[in-house]
Amino acid sequence: MEQKMIENQVLKVAEIELVYKTKVKASDRPKITCSNDAYKLLMETWDENKIEFIEQFKILLLNRGNRVLGIYENSTGGICGTVADIRLIFAAAFKSNAVNIMLCHNHPSSNLKPSRADDELTAKIAEAGRFLDIRVLDHLIVCKEGYYSYADEGVL
């Protein structure tokens, strides 16, 4: 009787599997050597109908050689903001086996000056990354005409 009860309980538990699959050879992945490389790649992939319309938060997932494993769109918000989910950021980093990440979001207003909320979020994610051994290399604020880099400005 007890064995049957245990079997029924096992059927109600989710199985977790960690798998990484890619069809792209490591040598074919774009390499990020500076903030401008990241900006160019992001602008090639950003939906031009959204960049000046709504705010989005994306993550560049990088391997140890700073080759791009993928771009993860963490959130899409409204005109004045979006909510980045730190747990999902690091879930994506773990799932892709990323060692480094670069944070990025756009300002639909094209004002590249970081807000206090931007500064606080950057510090919070960088701190979490230090704890998890996933390095936050930069946080870019982008618009069609340029970008602001926390790393280039010595803030990160």
Backbone as CSV, one residue per row, in Angstrom:
resi,resn,N_x,N_y,N_z,CA_x,CA_y,CA_z,C_x,C_y,C_z
1,MET,0.821,-1.196,0.000,0.000,0.000,0.000,0.865,1.260,0.000
2,GLU,1.875,1.275,0.882,2.759,2.437,0.978,3.560,2.632,-0.303
3,GLN,4.002,1.527,-0.944,4.745,1.606,-2.203,3.914,2.285,-3.279
4,LYS,2.638,1.940,-3.387,1.747,2.541,-4.380,1.565,4.031,-4.114
5,MET,1.483,4.419,-2.840,1.338,5.828,-2.457,2.586,6.624,-2.886
6,ILE,3.760,6.048,-2.683,5.016,6.710,-3.069,5.078,6.851,-4.587
7,GLU,4.680,5.816,-5.330,4.670,5.885,-6.788,3.739,6.987,-7.287
8,ASN,2.583,7.139,-6.682,1.638,8.193,-7.063,2.217,9.574,-6.800
9,GLN,2.963,9.733,-5.713,3.572,11.025,-5.394,4.685,11.368,-6.383
10,VAL,5.449,10.364,-6.806,6.535,10.584,-7.754,5.991,11.118,-9.074
11,LEU,4.834,10.659,-9.483,4.236,11.116,-10.735,3.835,12.585,-10.689
12,LYS,3.772,13.179,-9.519,3.359,14.572,-9.362,4.541,15.525,-9.216
13,VAL,5.752,15.017,-9.396,6.964,15.822,-9.254,7.552,16.080,-10.637
14,ALA,7.907,17.325,-10.912,8.490,17.682,-12.206,9.924,17.183,-12.292
15,GLU,10.289,16.697,-13.461,11.655,16.280,-13.712,12.430,17.480,-14.248
16,ILE,13.599,17.707,-13.721,14.442,18.817,-14.151,15.615,18.244,-14.932
17,GLU,15.859,18.809,-16.118,16.964,18.358,-16.944,17.747,19.581,-17.403
18,LEU,19.053,19.556,-17.230,19.909,20.636,-17.685,20.575,20.208,-18.982
19,VAL,20.259,20.922,-20.062,20.756,20.578,-21.379,21.154,21.859,-22.100
20,TYR,22.251,21.806,-22.825,22.665,22.927,-23.669,22.861,22.393,-25.077
21,LYS,22.123,22.931,-26.025,22.228,22.515,-27.422,22.457,23.745,-28.281
22,THR,23.362,23.617,-29.218,23.593,24.703,-30.162,23.889,24.118,-31.528
23,LYS,23.526,24.860,-32.551,23.840,24.445,-33.922,24.902,25.353,-34.527
24,VAL,25.418,26.267,-33.726,26.412,27.230,-34.198,27.787,26.831,-33.678
25,LYS,28.751,26.715,-34.588,30.116,26.415,-34.182,30.671,27.584,-33.368
26,ALA,31.487,27.278,-32.386,32.063,28.305,-31.523,32.798,29.373,-32.331
27,SER,33.500,28.968,-33.373,34.267,29.925,-34.180,33.374,30.832,-35.027
28,ASP,32.112,30.458,-35.224,31.182,31.283,-36.006,30.418,32.296,-35.165
29,ARG,30.539,32.208,-33.855,29.817,33.127,-32.970,30.511,34.488,-32.962
30,PRO,29.721,35.578,-32.939,30.344,36.909,-32.856,31.148,37.039,-31.562
31,LYS,32.278,37.727,-31.654,33.115,37.979,-30.476,32.951,39.428,-30.055
32,ILE,32.755,39.649,-28.775,32.603,40.988,-28.220,33.930,41.388,-27.586
33,THR,34.557,42.436,-28.130,35.827,42.912,-27.571,35.685,44.271,-26.893
34,CYS,34.560,44.955,-27.156,34.343,46.269,-26.571,32.843,46.585,-26.602
35,SER,32.473,47.662,-25.960,31.059,48.049,-25.904,30.494,48.332,-27.293
36,ASN,31.298,48.857,-28.188,30.827,49.168,-29.540,30.466,47.893,-30.311
37,ASP,31.223,46.810,-30.109,30.876,45.520,-30.722,29.487,45.077,-30.265
38,ALA,29.247,45.197,-28.969,27.955,44.798,-28.411,26.837,45.671,-28.969
39,TYR,27.084,46.974,-29.030,26.082,47.911,-29.553,25.718,47.573,-31.002
40,LYS,26.719,47.340,-31.830,26.469,47.015,-33.243,25.640,45.743,-33.382
41,LEU,25.993,44.714,-32.621,25.246,43.459,-32.674,23.806,43.664,-32.207
42,LEU,23.641,44.384,-31.131,22.292,44.635,-30.620,21.447,45.417,-31.621
43,MET,22.040,46.409,-32.268,21.283,47.207,-33.238,20.885,46.384,-34.467
44,GLU,21.698,45.391,-34.811,21.351,44.503,-35.929,20.149,43.632,-35.600
45,THR,19.957,43.342,-34.320,18.894,42.424,-33.917,17.684,43.114,-33.287
46,TRP,17.812,44.376,-32.912,16.712,45.084,-32.240,15.601,45.382,-33.240
47,ASP,14.375,45.193,-32.837,13.221,45.512,-33.675,13.148,47.035,-33.807
48,GLU,13.406,47.548,-35.001,13.444,49.001,-35.198,12.084,49.651,-34.972
49,ASN,11.010,48.860,-34.989,9.684,49.410,-34.700,9.439,49.577,-33.212
50,LYS,10.334,49.046,-32.378,10.154,49.127,-30.929,11.174,50.014,-30.229
51,ILE,12.345,50.218,-30.824,13.439,50.876,-30.102,13.096,52.306,-29.661
52,GLU,12.290,53.001,-30.444,11.886,54.364,-30.060,10.438,54.414,-29.573
53,PHE,9.877,53.222,-29.314,8.474,53.144,-28.935,8.269,52.618,-27.514
54,ILE,8.889,51.465,-27.203,8.755,50.864,-25.877,10.115,50.422,-25.365
55,GLU,10.212,50.350,-24.030,11.476,49.966,-23.418,11.575,48.446,-23.319
56,GLN,12.767,47.928,-23.661,13.038,46.497,-23.584,14.364,46.277,-22.869
57,PHE,14.474,45.145,-22.197,15.687,44.790,-21.470,16.199,43.468,-22.024
58,LYS,17.441,43.464,-22.505,18.025,42.281,-23.128,19.361,41.950,-22.478
59,ILE,19.768,40.713,-22.649,21.029,40.234,-22.095,21.834,39.561,-23.197
60,LEU,23.097,39.955,-23.328,24.030,39.218,-24.178,24.664,38.150,-23.298
61,LEU,24.554,36.914,-23.719,25.110,35.777,-22.993,26.425,35.391,-23.659
62,LEU,27.505,35.371,-22.904,28.843,35.183,-23.464,29.573,34.011,-22.817
63,ASN,30.398,33.339,-23.626,31.250,32.282,-23.073,32.539,32.910,-22.525
64,ARG,33.456,32.076,-22.106,34.698,32.572,-21.495,35.522,33.424,-22.462
65,GLY,35.430,33.133,-23.763,36.152,33.901,-24.770,35.362,35.097,-25.288
66,ASN,34.281,35.443,-24.600,33.382,36.546,-24.972,32.758,36.372,-26.357
67,ARG,32.538,35.117,-26.726,31.758,34.807,-27.922,30.295,34.741,-27.514
68,VAL,29.423,35.268,-28.352,28.005,35.381,-28.016,27.310,34.026,-28.151
69,LEU,26.778,33.571,-27.036,26.004,32.336,-27.010,24.559,32.604,-27.410
70,GLY,24.099,33.812,-27.137,22.733,34.170,-27.476,22.368,35.526,-26.921
71,ILE,21.216,36.018,-27.348,20.649,37.256,-26.828,19.307,36.891,-26.216
72,TYR,19.134,37.218,-24.953,17.915,36.897,-24.230,17.120,38.174,-23.980
73,GLU,15.888,38.204,-24.460,15.001,39.334,-24.189,14.316,39.075,-22.859
74,ASN,14.760,39.782,-21.837,14.274,39.558,-20.483,12.910,40.186,-20.232
75,SER,12.683,41.388,-20.780,11.384,42.021,-20.547,11.092,43.087,-21.587
76,THR,9.806,43.312,-21.774,9.303,44.386,-22.616,8.294,45.147,-21.775
77,GLY,8.444,46.441,-21.738,7.573,47.249,-20.890,6.780,48.264,-21.675
78,GLY,6.737,49.452,-21.141,5.983,50.530,-21.755,6.899,51.646,-22.213
79,ILE,6.337,52.807,-22.338,7.073,53.975,-22.829,8.150,54.417,-21.847
80,CYS,7.852,54.325,-20.564,8.746,54.886,-19.547,9.531,53.861,-18.735
81,GLY,9.373,52.589,-19.029,10.135,51.627,-18.241,9.765,50.194,-18.533
82,THR,10.584,49.307,-17.990,10.340,47.873,-18.046,10.906,47.261,-16.775
83,VAL,10.447,46.094,-16.421,10.889,45.438,-15.196,11.793,44.264,-15.558
84,ALA,13.051,44.372,-15.201,14.002,43.286,-15.450,13.910,42.286,-14.307
85,ASP,13.779,41.024,-14.640,13.668,39.968,-13.642,15.032,39.312,-13.467
86,ILE,15.664,39.587,-12.349,17.021,39.114,-12.095,17.098,37.593,-12.098
87,ARG,16.095,36.943,-11.551,16.123,35.474,-11.511,16.098,34.895,-12.921
88,LEU,15.303,35.493,-13.811,15.253,35.001,-15.191,16.542,35.318,-15.941
89,ILE,17.167,36.448,-15.617,18.456,36.786,-16.233,19.471,35.681,-15.949
90,PHE,19.566,35.295,-14.687,20.558,34.284,-14.328,20.111,32.873,-14.709
91,ALA,18.810,32.635,-14.788,18.334,31.344,-15.305,18.786,31.180,-16.752
92,ALA,18.678,32.250,-17.549,19.127,32.205,-18.940,20.640,32.018,-19.009
93,ALA,21.364,32.690,-18.122,22.826,32.543,-18.098,23.224,31.110,-17.755
94,PHE,22.559,30.528,-16.775,22.853,29.137,-16.410,22.499,28.191,-17.549
95,LYS,21.335,28.395,-18.144,20.851,27.503,-19.199,21.795,27.524,-20.409
96,SER,22.365,28.678,-20.715,23.254,28.798,-21.871,24.709,28.500,-21.518
97,ASN,24.975,28.289,-20.237,26.331,28.036,-19.758,27.219,29.275,-19.908
98,ALA,26.615,30.449,-19.789,27.350,31.712,-19.920,28.254,31.938,-18.714
99,VAL,29.416,32.506,-18.986,30.365,32.872,-17.940,30.308,34.378,-17.704
100,ASN,30.019,35.114,-18.767,29.902,36.570,-18.721,28.568,36.982,-19.337
101,ILE,28.046,38.115,-18.870,26.844,38.673,-19.481,27.013,40.178,-19.644
102,MET,26.268,40.717,-20.589,26.190,42.164,-20.766,24.712,42.541,-20.732
103,LEU,24.378,43.485,-19.890,23.012,43.964,-19.765,22.774,45.051,-20.796
104,CYS,21.549,45.170,-21.263,21.242,46.206,-22.233,19.763,46.551,-22.181
105,HIS,19.475,47.827,-22.244,18.094,48.251,-22.440,18.087,49.552,-23.221
106,ASN,16.945,49.825,-23.833,16.827,51.047,-24.622,16.044,52.099,-23.854
107,HIS,16.267,53.328,-24.210,15.458,54.448,-23.741,14.724,54.991,-24.962
108,PRO,13.403,54.769,-25.053,12.644,55.252,-26.213,12.778,56.765,-26.431
109,SER,13.054,57.507,-25.368,13.212,58.961,-25.471,14.515,59.350,-26.156
110,SER,15.430,58.402,-26.336,16.789,58.610,-26.869,17.695,59.353,-25.900
111,ASN,17.248,59.564,-24.664,18.085,60.150,-23.623,18.962,59.033,-23.066
112,LEU,20.257,59.152,-23.243,21.172,58.081,-22.844,21.646,58.181,-21.397
113,LYS,21.187,59.185,-20.678,21.592,59.332,-19.282,20.899,58.278,-18.423
114,PRO,21.690,57.499,-17.644,21.083,56.482,-16.781,20.264,57.119,-15.662
115,SER,19.170,56.473,-15.321,18.350,56.931,-14.198,18.884,56.313,-12.913
116,ARG,18.392,56.786,-11.799,18.777,56.199,-10.512,18.354,54.721,-10.484
117,ALA,17.171,54.422,-11.025,16.699,53.028,-11.083,17.654,52.171,-11.926
118,ASP,18.161,52.729,-13.032,19.136,52.011,-13.872,20.395,51.698,-13.063
119,ASP,20.880,52.692,-12.324,22.088,52.518,-11.509,21.887,51.445,-10.442
120,GLU,20.748,51.498,-9.761,20.468,50.544,-8.689,20.321,49.126,-9.235
121,LEU,19.634,48.987,-10.358,19.459,47.666,-10.964,20.800,47.098,-11.415
122,THR,21.627,47.922,-12.022,22.950,47.483,-12.477,23.774,46.968,-11.301
123,ALA,23.786,47.721,-10.207,24.545,47.317,-9.020,24.003,46.002,-8.450
124,LYS,22.687,45.864,-8.420,22.051,44.657,-7.871,22.378,43.422,-8.707
125,ILE,22.299,43.552,-10.029,22.597,42.415,-10.910,24.088,42.074,-10.852
126,ALA,24.951,43.085,-10.818,26.398,42.839,-10.735,26.745,42.116,-9.437
127,GLU,26.101,42.505,-8.342,26.331,41.851,-7.051,25.884,40.388,-7.099
128,ALA,24.720,40.143,-7.669,24.236,38.761,-7.811,25.202,37.957,-8.679
129,GLY,25.687,38.563,-9.744,26.645,37.899,-10.626,27.929,37.529,-9.910
130,ARG,28.421,38.421,-9.063,29.640,38.120,-8.300,29.421,36.891,-7.419
131,PHE,28.267,36.823,-6.798,27.944,35.700,-5.927,27.851,34.396,-6.719
132,LEU,27.349,34.476,-7.960,27.126,33.287,-8.787,28.285,32.977,-9.746
133,ASP,29.360,33.768,-9.684,30.512,33.613,-10.581,30.139,33.811,-12.048
134,ILE,29.208,34.717,-12.291,28.864,35.133,-13.649,29.133,36.636,-13.695
135,ARG,30.124,37.014,-14.476,30.580,38.405,-14.489,29.700,39.282,-15.376
136,VAL,29.257,40.390,-14.821,28.515,41.395,-15.593,29.564,42.347,-16.159
137,LEU,29.811,42.235,-17.472,30.867,43.022,-18.111,30.459,44.465,-18.349
138,ASP,29.171,44.694,-18.617,28.733,46.039,-18.971,27.217,46.117,-18.901
139,HIS,26.727,47.326,-18.877,25.305,47.608,-19.036,25.221,48.756,-20.039
140,LEU,24.613,48.466,-21.181,24.466,49.476,-22.224,23.050,50.035,-22.213
141,ILE,22.945,51.338,-22.321,21.666,51.988,-22.589,21.763,52.434,-24.038
142,VAL,20.817,51.993,-24.867,20.942,52.217,-26.301,19.764,52.995,-26.870
143,CYS,20.051,53.638,-27.984,19.025,54.225,-28.844,19.582,54.146,-30.267
144,LYS,18.814,54.567,-31.237,19.272,54.468,-32.631,20.548,55.254,-32.896
145,GLU,20.763,56.326,-32.165,21.879,57.228,-32.460,23.123,57.001,-31.607
146,GLY,23.090,56.033,-30.700,24.271,55.819,-29.878,23.961,55.015,-28.637
147,TYR,24.914,55.039,-27.699,24.751,54.252,-26.488,25.557,54.849,-25.345
148,TYR,25.187,54.442,-24.141,25.924,54.752,-22.926,26.418,53.429,-22.371
149,SER,27.683,53.364,-21.992,28.272,52.146,-21.449,28.729,52.390,-20.009
150,TYR,28.175,51.616,-19.077,28.610,51.718,-17.685,30.091,51.393,-17.560
151,ALA,30.563,50.398,-18.294,31.982,50.005,-18.217,32.883,51.106,-18.763
152,ASP,32.517,51.674,-19.917,33.334,52.732,-20.517,33.407,53.961,-19.608
153,GLU,32.335,54.198,-18.871,32.302,55.355,-17.971,32.932,55.053,-16.601
154,GLY,33.402,53.821,-16.415,34.056,53.441,-15.158,33.091,53.227,-13.999
155,VAL,31.814,53.078,-14.296,30.810,52.907,-13.248,30.660,51.442,-12.864
156,LEU,31.013,50.554,-13.762,30.864,49.115,-13.506,32.219,48.454,-13.508
